[in-house]
Amino acid sequence: MRLDKFLKVARVIKRRTLAKEVCDSGHATVNGRVAKAGLEVKPGDRVELNFGSRKVIFEILEIKETIPAKEADRLYKILE
């Protein structure tokens, strides 16, 4: 699954267009490498997002095309 789509499905970022902008502006890394929106992610990948002064680091646990909002946090585990 594409990184921008995962961020939207997992409800880390509300809109896919915003997720794409965050990725393409260089504020996202996957496994320590700068990631573009089209990067294919898989379970076990470590994602780091920089939102200004705030940094979110999480590990992808599961990939699903759709999931209810209440269960979206099961797709990843926040590390920092």
Secondary structure, 3 states (H helix, E strand, C coil): CEHHHHHHHCCCCCCHHHHHHHHHCCCEEECCEECCCCCECCCCCEEEEEECCEEEEEEECCCCCCCCHHHHHHHEEECC
